[in-house]
Amino acid sequence: MPSRSSPVYASAASPAYESYTPSSSSSSENIIYGGTSSYTPPRKVWVDPKSLVNCGDASQIQGNVSPYVKQLVLNTFIAYGAGDEHCFGHSIAKAVKFVDISAHESHEKQGRMEATTVAEILVSKSMLNGAGMLHGGCLAFLIDNCCSTPLVALGLIQNVNGVGVTQSMNIMFHSPAPVGSCLRIISTSIAMGGRIMSARCEVINKKTGSVVASAYLNKMQPTISKL
């Protein structure tokens, strides 16, 4: 994931890089992203982040993508991940707080863009299993929704649709999380193809630094006629 000392990306008002100094082999100064009107889905899509109403306040989210991208990522998470009060896991998803949404060029991937989101949530009693620890199903729900967000961000930056349905998810549970634990959910995009997208995630106990879980997630653009 990018260092917190990464240079600030352009704002929505000025969509080109402003202070990033690339290596001699990079062409990052030519990348334009994060504006307010350039994103056009290439075809009819299942969920278009631009069509969603504003949900929540993204102004406190840190990171080097534009405020516009941050708000659309938050809108998508709340509308699609939390839903209304009758939806599964609504109160848990609403308790998630995004603290950072960033993007950077990966030198290992020859300058391809990666997006990373960081979210936090306090483990409450309603999230526990009978042993008094965070329920694995609850954690899977959090990973599924949070790990999807860097793909939404990257899609907005690259003018493609990054919202899809989960195709597969592989979770490794490493350590328990008791009530009151603050979980830090760090998710990073891996690849974004024409239809298949993938991301990875680590869930860390913020106080102890222990890894609670790690995961890989594959998503795909659904066929509209089958929905």
Stockholm file with secondary structure:
# STOCKHOLM 1.0

chainA/1-227         MPSRSSPVYASAASPAYESYTPSSSSSSENIIYGGTSSYTPPRKVWVDPKSLVNCGDASQIQGNVSPYVKQLVLNTFIAYGAGDEHCFGHSIAKAVKFVDISAHESHEKQGRMEATTVAEILVSKSMLNGAGMLHGGCLAFLIDNCCSTPLVALGLIQNVNGVGVTQSMNIMFHSPAPVGSCLRIISTSIAMGGRIMSARCEVINKKTGSVVASAYLNKMQPTISKL
#=GR chainA/1-227 SS CCCTTCCCCCCSSSCBCSSCCCCTTCCGGGCBCCCSSCCCCSSCCSCCGGGSCCCSCCTTCBSSSCHHHHHHHHHHIIIIIICSTTSTTHHHHHTCEEEEEEEEEETTTTTEEEEEEEEEEECCGGGBCTTSBBCHHHHHHHHHHHTTHHHHHHHHHTTSCCCCEEEEEEEEECSCCBTTCEEEEEEEEEEECSSEEEEEEEEEETTTCCEEEEEEEEEECCCGGGC
#=GC SS_cons         CCCTTCCCCCCSSSCBCSSCCCCTTCCGGGCBCCCSSCCCCSSCCSCCGGGSCCCSCCTTCBSSSCHHHHHHHHHHIIIIIICSTTSTTHHHHHTCEEEEEEEEEETTTTTEEEEEEEEEEECCGGGBCTTSBBCHHHHHHHHHHHTTHHHHHHHHHTTSCCCCEEEEEEEEECSCCBTTCEEEEEEEEEEECSSEEEEEEEEEETTTCCEEEEEEEEEECCCGGGC
//
